[in-house]
Structure formats: structure tokens, C-alpha cells
Amino acid sequence: MPNDRTERTFPAIRLAETDETASPVQARMALLKQLAARMDEQHSFAKGDFVRWKPGLRNRNFLDYDEPAIVAAVLPAPVFAPESAGSGPYFQEPLNLVIGVFLEDDLAEFRVDQRRFEPMTF
């Protein structure tokens, strides 16, 4: 693995709105911009709604993409993830949605960041 950052390469990423001649770094930047914009898309949820991960924003392993979850509660104020290490991926994550999922044939509830979810329609 190269030590020099200038030698570092990223895998090729193809996006519909990305120029085919873009470098891997430019493609990665475009993808990051797209994911950040997706995170900013807001949805209103209510108890009983079905939701799923927004593409590219899954940060937990308990629910696959396109797997339905049911909204059990929308918290009036976010609870912040108690991750002790400030550099961890869950540090200060605003948990403001309670979702129910099937976990080993039982209903399990998780607190999640609603910005990472979108409504699931049938």
C-alpha cells in the first residue's frame, strides 16, 4: 500500500450525472456530494409508517437495504448516541426515530437517525 497520498487510488465509481472522463477522485467527490444531499432530504414520519434506508446511508447492520421497518415512535427531541470516542461513527448522532424490525423472528426496536431513512411505498 503506498504511503504517499498522491499515489493513493480509489475504485472507479460510476454515477449517472458524473462525466465519464472524471478521475476517480472527482468521481468520489461527486458521490460524496450526492450522499450529503441525500442526507439533507427531509421526510416526515408518523407511527405506523414503513421506512427503509436511503441508498448509500446505511450505517448499521441490523437492517438490509430495501428491508422494511415500521416506525414505532418519532421522538420529540433527539437522543444523542452515547459513543464515548469522539472520532467514532456514532458520536453525537441524533437518534430521533424508533423503528421496529424483524430480528430472528422477533420484533426489535432501534433508535436511529431519521435523516438516513425514506418512506417505503408498495
Secondary structure, 3 states (H helix, E strand, C coil): CCCCHHHCCCCCCCCCCCCCCCCHHHHHHHHHHHHHHHHHCCCCCCCCCEEEECCCCCCCCCCCCCCCEEEEEEEEEEEECCCCCCCCCCCCCEEEEEEEEEECCEEEEEEECHHHEEECCC
